[in-house]
């Protein structure tokens, strides 16, 4: 019964003061429409870019998308964007102010949102008073991401290339040393190919022994095992050299390549409609708030009128 009575009282109150409530609600809605205009609130425009990471591998347990998020949010990319678009002046922040960097980073992260989508892509949403600036910042964020990853990869590729170059020089030096020793044995003792020379010496002894054959036989017996060992070592070192050179050329290709490290799925574009403020929401909220508040005030006034005579 009390609930029904209260509901009936509320309806009666609204009916009694309907014109007052209506005027207040309409006036509040009109104020919301006026004060949400561009003369009082600067319109904001959004541009969004969506991209997947490419040509990268995770450093630890993180995914490629998480790595992309970490790099895009790095301080070096933030500083590059700030300097590129002169955001100090754009956001009206004095660089000489004591806490200028703190205010700049707060403004930067409030206007540039980097997040992961449900489909493991990276979304770059930029909000700005100028739709062209918002679009260009979104593009440059991905551009600086590509540059940063390329810089990181090239620095590591360069280290690997230098390592392979040192290794190739050492291998070439070892091969040259082995060949030089074979050259000495060939020039001094006439020993070049143990297998073929052994057959020739054997045939020579069987047909007609000579002092040259006897000398070559003696040299073969003395230096033959060394020649065999040298040939095996040269072959082994040459095989290793070819393998290392293949790895070196692959790293060199990566070092000299100009790869992109993001696949842009959605290109940003200058928005033709503002994203903030949404005037109809502001007008609706203002009207509804005024409607509720006016009813509450009138309810209090009516209750005071009823209680006043009783107290007297």
Secondary structure, DSSP 8 states (H G I E B T S, - for coil): -HHHHHHHHHHHHHHHTHHHHHHHHHHHHHHHHHHTSTTTS--BEEEEEEEEE-S---SSSS-HHHHHHHHHTSHHHHHHHHHHTTHHHHTT--TTSTTHHHHHHHHHHHHEEEEE-TTS-EEEEEEESSHHHHHHHHHHHHHHHHHHHHHHHHHHHHHHHHHHHHHHHHHHHHHHHHHHHHHHHHHHH--S-HHHHHHHHHHHHHH---HHHHHHHHHHHHHHHHHHHHHHHHHHHHHHHHHHHHHHHHHHHHHH-----EEEEE-----SS--B--HHHHHHHHHHHHHHHHHHHHHHHHHHHHHHHHH-
